[in-house]
Amino acid sequence: MSVPSYPYIIVGGGLAAGSAVSGIREVDKDGSVLVIGREKHLPYDRPPLSKQLWFGKKTVEQIFVHDQEFYDQNGVKLALGREVVAVDAEQKLVTDDEGNTYGYRKLLLATGGVPRALSVAGGDLGGLCYYRFLDDYLKVRAEASEGKSAVVIGGGFIGSEMAAALNISKLHVTMIFPSEYLCQRVFPRALGRAIQHEYIARGVEVLSGEETASLGQRGSRLLTHTASGKEIESDLVIVGVGVGPAVMLAEKAGLRVGDGIVVNDHLQTSHPDVYAAGDNALFPYQALGKDMRVEHWDNALNQGKWAGRNMAGAAEPYGYMPYFYSDLFSFGYEAVGEVDARLEAFADWQKENDTGVIYYLRDGRVRGAMMCNVWDRVEAARELIRSRERFAPDDLRGAIR
């Protein structure tokens, strides 16, 4: 029996998937596209889930990549609320959880990331929220009324953003994380401690250097126990301890994987008719000369479009340098490149730990830059990184303003 076949199938329903549709249509106006996504929502932007939606700067209706009319007008079939369970790369077939099988000419795996679970007793408790998806936002927002209490486990991007959002929403917030200070992987120590002090000043209880030992329940309340013996009772527990790349489908299909699905500079996997893009893709970051996986909105947006264009025949190497951003109370930043606190960091402050640029260097070369409350200077930072020139730290004063 023949199976329905499409020139293009996209597995995943996030930003990379929605952007890939746009990329395909820039090159191929007619080839039909099938998008299969686990979530029941149209592809959407993820950053507003912990940022703009909480502050009234966007509505849910404004976070979708395209509306339904776009897909209808562009010959795109959406199979939402379904999960692809198998890919046969040699026969060019995908099978979903309802037993439907589809053929393809080109396939994109835009499966994103999977929230990391807590490996402690109670880590699978039904009342916990591993914050990642639009349904998580809708659930937490409905429950997060003024005066309630919330525990946020994790001190990275999601944990710090959610703690700020819940505090502004007038909940009593406790943060628990094992590092010395917030966002320790990216912030130099002085900056991280200064931001953490602002959290405390705003009423967030910060339990840094604390491990979560177990979780439980007492009636309708959730209990969080720390390794040092503390017990915190709360209405909500939000877990944001990072994500891992969704590579299971690729592994089962015999594709090459590492810390993500390995792709070349055209975003092709080890099978040339299967592509990957977004949080799951381990790609050659040309400007940095290393393979990287980038879990940020701007990468999913551009890499998804690039993959779509290449699936349709554009044959363009992915040389884009994605940036990322965050807003933590009054402190906001944009950053690009290899932003890693393990590198040598030089801070060119206009106002200490508030306004200025942090340069991340290796062997005197700028590998990354974080513009703190300095806006619209990402391209200038990209140029410094691409130059690969050697700098003494003092030579960087005023390089980006």
PyMOL commands that set and color helices and strands:
alter all, ss='L'
color gray80, all
select helices_A, chain A and resi 15-27+47-49+52-55+60-62+68-73+134-143+157-168+189-201+248-252+297-311+378-387+393-396
alter helices_A, ss='H'
color red, helices_A
select strands_A, chain A and resi 5-11+33-37+76-80+84-88+93-96+101-109+113-115+129-130+149-153+172-177+205-208+212-218+221-226+231-234+236-239+243-245+261-262+274-276+281-285+290-292+323-328+331-337+344-351+355-362+365-372
alter strands_A, ss='S'
color yellow, strands_A
deselect
rebuild
show_as cartoon
